[in-house]
Amino acid sequence: MAAGNEDTKGITVKSERELDLMREAGSIIAEARAAVRAALAPGVTSLEMDALAEEIIKKRGAIPSFKGYQPAPHMPPFPATICFSFNEEIVHGIPNDRKMQMGDIVSIDFGAIVEGYHGDSAFTAGVGTISASAQKLIDVTAESLAEGIKKAEIGNRLTDISNAIQIHAESGGFAVVREYVGHGIGRALHEEPQIPNYGTPGRGPILREGMVFAIEPMLNVGTWKTKVMADGWTIVTEDGELSAHSEHTVAITSKGPEVLT
């Protein structure tokens, strides 16, 4: 089905060859994710984690998706390979010389390009021993992603994904970030459609085989409201409470949702 077909509302439908390239991008991201997760420790800087991820992505012959990315003319190009966000930082934190400390939670977002096709994935993890409440936030965020992925089935509607995420997140006692959402992905890092992490089920485009989405709940302990820091990129919770982020690139297939990352 061609991109821009009325039935898909501008959502591109990928061929098997395109999906194979996105699977390769996803495989590279999975390797970088695992390496960074294993290296998280007090005293290590986010810049060191960025260098580790970049080394793996480039060694595998891919290009970092985020480095130099500029979604709007008024924004500076993103200067790093990964986004690395501490505690109350929700997304888009810029790696720097800040050292992780025992008890921090960190959210790390990865992107890679293989022959023009992107993959995108993120996780939140604790540094050393963290509080039970912080661990619950991390767990419910990952579970909310899993609930959303379950709804990425042929014939469902887009907001079935959104609603499943919201129900699980709010039942766990957390607020769903509303200003930042999931998205289609393929030859561009951000494609149609936008995928909110909240909403009424049964709305939006019908899901079809070959669509690929980056599904990414962001949950906050306090308010869902956010603010942008002076660097133009880092998004933080308005009230300074903790936030967590979990993301996978997911293809809709005849055999059900396929996690590519």
N, C-alpha and C positions, 0 to 999 in steps of 0.2 A: 504494500500500500504506500503510495507516494506521500512524502512529507507535505503537509498543508492540505491534505484531503479533508473535506468538510466533516467527515465522521470523526476524525481524530483531532479536530480543532487546533491544527498547527503542530501537533505532537509528531515527531519523526518516528517512523517504524524501521527498525534495523533489520538488515539481512543477516543471514547466518555468518557470512564473512565479517561483517561489522561486529557482530556479537563475539566472534572469536578474538578480534583485536581488543575488544573491551574486556574479555576474559583475561587476556594477557596483561593488560593494564591493571586489572584487579589482582592478579597473581603477584605482580610486582609490589603493589600497595600492601598486600597481605604480608609479604616478606618484610617490608619496611616497618609496618605496624608491630610485628612480632619482635623485631630487633629493638625498636625504641621502647616498647613495653618492658622488655627484659633489662634495659639499661637505666630505667628510672630509679633514682636513688638520691637521698639527701646529699647536697653539695655539688650535684651535677647541674650545669646550666642548660637552659632551653636552647641556646645557640649550639651547644655540643650535640643535642638531640637533632637539631636541624641538619648539622653536618653529617651525622650518621644516616639519616633518612636520604639526604641528597646523594651520598655515596652509593647507597644500594640502588636507588632509582636509576642513576646514571650508569652504574655498572651493568644493569640489566638492559641497557640500551634505550631507556625511556627518557622523557623530558618532564621535569616537574611542572605540574599544571598551574601552580599558584605564583611562581616566581615571575615577577614582572606583570602579573595580572592587574588590569585596570578597568573595573566595570563601569566607571563613569569619569568624564573628563575632570571633574573637580577633585577626584581622589588621587592620591599618590600611588604609583605602581606598588604592588605588594613586594617587599624586598627579600622574601625568604621562601624556602621549599615547603615547609610545614607551617600551619598555624598552631601556636602553643599558648594555651590560655590557663591562667592560674585562678583557682578558687572562685571568686565572684565574676571573673571574666568568662563570658558565655562562649564567644567565638572570635576568630580573627586576631588573636593575640600574636604579636610579632616577636619571634625569638630574639633574645638578648643575653646579657651577662647575668641575669638574675638566677640565683641558685635555688634549686628545689630544697624545701625543708621538710622534716618529718611532720606528717599530718596534713600537708597540702593535698588538694586534689587538682589534677591537671587534665585538660581536655586538648587532644591533639588531632588535627585534621590533616589528611594526606591526599594529594592528587598526583596522577601520573598520566602521561600521554604516550600512546603507542600508535605510530603511523596515523596520527591525527585524531585519535579517539581517546577520550578521557575516562578515567575511573576516579572515584571520590569516596573516602571513607574516614570515619573518626571514632575515637573512643575516649572515655574518661576513666582515669585510674587514680588510686591513692598512692602517695609516696610514703613508704614505710607503714607504720601503724596509723590508721585514721579513725575518726569517731564512728560510732554505730550509725548515727544519723547521716553522716556523709556517705557511708557505704550503702545505706538504704537508697539515697538519692541516685548513686551510680547504678545500683541494681535495677531500680524502677525505670530509669532512663533506658537501659539496655533492653529490659523486658517490653517497654513501650514500643521500641523499634521492632522487636520480634512480633508483637501484636499487629503492628502496621504492615509488616512484610506478609503476614498470613493473608491479608486482604488484597494483595497484589495478584489477583487471579483474573483470567479472561472472563469478561462479562460483568465484573463488578464495576462500580462507579468510583471515580477518583476519591471522593470524600469518604468512601468506606475506609480507606487507609487513614485519613485524617481523624475520623471519629474513633477508630479502634485505638489509636495512640492517645487521644484525649481521655477516653474512658479509663484506660489503665493508669495513665499519669495522675489523673485527679483522684482516682480511687486510692492511690498511694499517698495522697496528701500533698502533691506538688502542683505548681503552676506551670502551664505550657506557654513558652515564649510565643508571641503572636507576630512580632514585626519581622521575624526571620523564619524562612520556610524551606522545605525541600524543593526539588526541581527535577525536570528532565535533564538528561545528560547524553552526550554522544560526541559529535564533532566539535561542539561547543561545551564548555564546562557547565554553563547554565543555559538550558533550553526550556521550551514549554513542556509541561505546564508547571506553574507554581503548585506546590503541595503543602498546604497548611497542616500543622499538627493538631488541628482542632476543627470542629465543624459538624454539621448535620450529615448523616449518611445518605447515600442514594443520589448524590448530586455530582455534577461535572461530567466530563467525558467518560464513555464506556471504555474500559481497559481492553486492549487488544494485544495479541501475540506480537512480540518484537518491540514493544515499548520498553524503554529503560529509564528508571527513576533513581535519583539519589534521595533516599528517605532518611530524614535526620531530625528526630525529636531533640529539643533543647528544653530542659526542665529546670525550674528554679525552686528553691526552698521557700522564698517569700513571694513577692509580687512578680507577675509576668512582665512588668514594665522594664525597659532597658534604656541605656544612654550610651552615646559614642564618646570615646576618649579623644584627647587632643591629637593623637597620631592619625586620626581619621579612619582607623581600622578597628581597633579593639572595642568590642561591645561588652558592656558590663551590666550587671543587675542594678536597677535604680536604687535599691535599698541596701546594696552591699552584701546580700546573702549569697550562699553558694549556688552554683549552677553546674549542670552536667550536660553532655552532648554525646549522642551515639548515632552513627551513620553507616549505611552500606549502599552500594550501587546494586540495584536489583533489576533483573530482566523478567518480563512477563512471558512465560512459555506455555506450550501445550501441556507440559508436565507440572505446571505450577510455578511459583516464584523461584527464581534462581539467583542466589546471592553471588555476585561476581567478585566481590572484594573480601 
